[in-house]
Amino acid sequence: MEAGEIVIMSAGTGNPFFTTDTGSSLRGIEIEADVMLKGTRVDGIYTADPEKDPTATKFDDITYDEVLKRGLKVMDLTATCMCKENNLPIVVFDMDTAGNLKKVISGEEIGTVVHN
């Protein structure tokens, strides 16, 4: 990281009741990461589950307050609040599409950005 290179971390905390999302937010905050990447099965955050609701609308960006107000299931509440309180943005993107990880690391605007 000191050399300005991109570092990808992946793991849980090893503690019960803490999801991998919470572990990721904790590590991201600890290392003062620029962003937390949330790879998932859909291409961002929607007003409803797009796999169940064909009328769901995608957000290109959304605030933490809006995520919490709408009760959107981006991540567990602990992870979401930790990122909000520590001003760690999240990019939610489709990890199953080949090339998307490279796109998001390269700064291409894909998925949904969650921010304060």
C-alpha positions as CSV (number, residue, x, y, z in Angstrom):
1,M,0.0,0.0,0.0
2,E,2.9,2.4,0.7
3,A,4.0,1.9,-2.9
4,G,0.6,3.1,-4.1
5,E,-0.4,-0.3,-5.3
6,I,-4.0,-1.7,-5.1
7,V,-4.5,-4.2,-2.2
8,I,-7.5,-6.6,-2.2
9,M,-8.4,-8.1,1.2
10,S,-11.0,-10.8,1.8
11,A,-11.9,-12.5,5.1
12,G,-14.2,-12.5,8.1
13,T,-13.3,-11.7,11.7
14,G,-13.5,-15.2,13.0
15,N,-16.0,-14.0,15.6
16,P,-19.6,-15.2,15.8
17,F,-22.4,-12.7,15.0
18,F,-20.1,-10.7,12.6
19,T,-20.6,-11.1,8.9
20,T,-17.9,-10.9,6.2
21,D,-19.4,-7.5,5.4
22,T,-18.7,-6.3,9.0
23,G,-15.2,-7.8,8.8
24,S,-14.6,-6.0,5.5
25,S,-15.8,-2.6,6.8
26,L,-13.7,-3.0,9.9
27,R,-10.5,-3.8,7.9
28,G,-11.2,-1.0,5.4
29,I,-11.6,1.5,8.3
30,E,-8.5,0.3,10.0
31,I,-6.3,0.7,7.0
32,E,-8.0,3.9,6.0
33,A,-9.0,2.5,2.6
34,D,-10.2,4.8,-0.1
35,V,-13.3,2.6,-0.8
36,M,-14.9,-0.8,0.1
37,L,-15.9,-3.0,-2.9
38,K,-19.0,-5.1,-2.4
39,G,-19.2,-7.8,-5.1
40,T,-22.6,-9.3,-5.4
41,R,-25.0,-11.1,-7.9
42,V,-26.7,-7.9,-9.1
43,D,-25.2,-4.8,-10.8
44,G,-25.9,-2.4,-7.9
45,I,-28.4,-1.3,-5.4
46,Y,-32.1,-1.2,-6.4
47,T,-35.3,0.1,-4.8
48,A,-36.3,-3.6,-4.4
49,D,-34.7,-7.0,-5.1
50,P,-34.4,-6.9,-8.9
51,E,-34.3,-10.7,-9.0
52,K,-37.9,-10.7,-7.5
53,D,-39.3,-7.4,-8.6
54,P,-39.0,-6.5,-12.3
55,T,-40.1,-2.9,-11.6
56,A,-37.1,-2.3,-9.3
57,T,-35.1,0.8,-10.1
58,K,-31.3,1.0,-9.9
59,F,-29.4,3.8,-8.0
60,D,-26.2,5.0,-9.6
61,D,-25.3,6.5,-6.2
62,I,-27.1,6.8,-2.9
63,T,-26.3,8.1,0.6
64,Y,-26.0,5.9,3.7
65,D,-28.9,7.8,5.2
66,E,-31.1,6.9,2.2
67,V,-30.1,3.3,2.4
68,L,-31.0,3.2,6.1
69,K,-34.2,5.2,5.6
70,R,-35.4,2.9,2.8
71,G,-34.3,-0.3,4.7
72,L,-32.3,-1.5,1.7
73,K,-30.4,-4.7,2.2
74,V,-27.0,-3.6,0.9
75,M,-25.1,-5.1,3.8
76,D,-25.9,-5.9,7.4
77,L,-26.7,-2.9,9.5
78,T,-23.5,-3.0,11.6
79,A,-21.3,-2.9,8.4
80,T,-23.4,-0.1,6.9
81,C,-23.3,2.0,10.0
82,M,-19.6,1.5,10.5
83,C,-18.9,2.7,6.9
84,K,-21.3,5.7,7.3
85,E,-19.7,6.8,10.6
86,N,-16.2,6.5,9.3
87,N,-16.9,8.0,5.8
88,L,-15.9,4.9,3.9
89,P,-17.6,4.8,0.5
90,I,-18.8,1.5,-0.9
91,V,-19.1,0.4,-4.5
92,V,-21.7,-2.3,-5.0
93,F,-21.2,-4.2,-8.3
94,D,-21.9,-7.4,-10.1
95,M,-19.0,-9.7,-9.3
96,D,-20.3,-12.5,-11.6
97,T,-19.8,-10.5,-14.8
98,A,-16.3,-11.2,-16.2
99,G,-14.1,-8.1,-16.2
100,N,-16.2,-6.1,-13.6
101,L,-13.6,-6.3,-10.9
102,K,-11.0,-4.9,-13.3
103,K,-13.4,-2.1,-14.3
104,V,-14.2,-1.1,-10.8
105,I,-10.5,-1.1,-9.7
106,S,-9.7,1.0,-12.8
107,G,-12.3,3.6,-11.7
108,E,-14.9,2.9,-14.3
109,E,-18.3,3.9,-13.1
110,I,-20.2,0.6,-12.7
111,G,-22.6,-0.5,-10.0
112,T,-23.8,1.9,-7.2
113,V,-21.7,4.1,-5.0
114,V,-22.8,4.5,-1.4
115,H,-21.5,7.6,0.4
116,N,-22.3,10.3,3.0
